[in-house]
Amino acid sequence: MKPLLILVAGPYRSGTDDDPERMAENLRRLESVTLILFRAGHIPMIGEWVALPLLRLAGGQRPGDAAWQEILYPVANRLIARCDAVLRLPGESKGADEDVRLAGEMGLAVYDRLEDVPGCS
């Protein structure tokens, strides 16, 4: 089985009212599947792993500010172009829905359940 680069998509900012603790909890939820994916032979990726350091470097002060608009979603879009698949975790998220839409347009595999990812059943 060829290792897949899998973007894990799901709520990050959605439903948090921009509360940093709730956003951190959402990131932990995204991260909760990454070790399983890795142990199954894949390379997990989360857009925020790339975007958050860039936001700090760009001087971002709060969710939705100019740096956020410049970086957060564009990072995910660029990552999808390099990924083999997307794992969409549950929860309302416009960004994750956009990730799934783009992945579908590119013909990438989209998984709605961790157990559907090769090697994770």
C-alpha positions, 0 to 999 in steps of 0.5 A: 500500500502506498502511503497517502498524504491525507489532509484532516479537515473539520471544524477549527474556528466554526462554533467557537465564537473565536474563543481560543480555548474552544479553537484549541479543543477543535485542533486537538480533535483534528489531531486525535486521528493523526497518530492512527493515520501515521501508524497505518502508514500514511502522512497526516496533515492539518492545515492549521499546522502550517497556517498558525505559525504563518499567522504569527509571523504575519502579525495576525491578531485575531481570527478573521483579521487580514492575516487570517484572510491572507493565510488560513484558507489559502494554506488549505487550498495549496495543501489539497493540491499536494494531498492524495486524500481528505479525511472529513471529520464531523462537525459544521465547518465551511472551510472543511466543506470547501476542502472536500469540494476542492478534493472532489474537483481534483479527483482525490479520495474523500473519507468521511470515516477514519475506518474507511481510510486504507489500513485504518479499519 
